[in-house]
């Protein structure tokens, strides 16, 4: 499961329209040094500092994942984060010319295609792997979110009680074949679904995006009932804050974060 950290080979960019603002926005993906993690910088704000894509910086009550910062936050980062996970890109600086990422076609597919055009390069440092050693769970009237020790990274999402859950064992190729093209409900119309279970696949994509906010690759089984992203983020914050539940099986805590004291490898 261990691998080297990766960044993009070349700078690459695109432009699109924000879902909520309706404004045209430019997006540029830049290679970054090892151990720098994924960061966003608002180039429309003079002197704006990069914002780390971390749980500490997630703000707001909107289900969409947004980063807050005094110099200007960034909304709707979920599909891009899922694309980074699918392409196994660890270090990148995202430059954006507005407060909201472009919605593109409502999936992670355009961002994955962009990264494939840029190419990827391995770096000297190993990618961090966080191995769960004790289960964690949170629940509410709207659902539950659980992490269980496992030998691989797996996601199991049951969006509606009684329906068959969608189970996905992580691999880069699997993400590209099974998840990244699944669109958000607001971008689907009529009977033009790309998959018979597109809503379920998109829920797994959303979960993958939030799990990518942990500054290490997870070796655990994630199980979710319902669609409440706040439960998922609550679970992940508990995970990061409690070093008794995990150990770093490879690498170091990514993105320049200060890791809690972890169990020895």
Number of C-alpha atoms within 10 A of each C-alpha: 11 12 15 17 23 26 27 24 17 14 16 16 16 15 16 16 16 19 18 12 13 12 15 15 20 19 20 17 21 19 22 20 17 22 24 16 26 26 19 22 23 23 20 15 14 8 10 15 16 18 21 23 25 18 20 13 15 20 16 12 10 11 12 16 24 21 22 17 15 7 14 18 19 23 22 21 20 23 31 21 25 29 29 23 23 24 24 19 22 30 24 22 23 21 19 24 18 23 21 25 28 28 23 18 15 19 25 29 20 19 22 22 14 15 22 13 14 19 15 17 14 16 17 11 15 17 26 23 22 24 24 24 18 13 16 18 19 17 17 10 6 10 18 19 26 20 26 17 19 16 11 15 18 20 22 20 22 21 21 13 10 7 8 11 17 17 16 19 12 17 16 13 11 13 20 17 10 15 27 23 22 26 24 20 13 8 13 16 8 5 7 8 14 12 14 10 11 19 18 22 24 23 24 25 30 25 23 24 23 24 22 24 25 21 26 23 26 25 25 23 20 26 21 27 18 19 22 17 20 15 21 24 20 15 20 23 15 14 20 18 13 14 17 15 21 24 18 22 20 19 19 19 21 23 21 13 15 8 14 12 12 15 14 8 9
